[in-house]
């Protein structure tokens, strides 16, 4: 399962269904043992996030230029 998610730039953590059920005070049903809980974290920025970062970086560069610093 890790390889499947990592190939799409996600880090995944498998959670024990029994532990989650206990944490919520629920009984584990017989058919529930077929379910898998997981948490996934995006490891790569989206195009929109990168564009926002580029605009912010450009704004900071322009502010530095206006303050009299020369480009390297």
C-alpha positions, 0 to 999 in steps of 0.5 A: 500500500505504501508503494501505491501511494508513494508513486503518487507522492503521498505518504500513508499511515495504516491505522488499526481498525480495532484501535479506532473503534475502541477510541470511539467506544464502538464494538468491532463488527464481524464484517468490519475486519475487511476495512482499512483506515489510513491517513495520507499526506500530500508530499508534492505541491499542487500547481496552484500552490506553486504559483502562489509561492512564485508570486510571493517570491517575486513580490519579495524580490521586487521589494528588495530591489526597491530598497536599493539592493542590487541583484547578484 
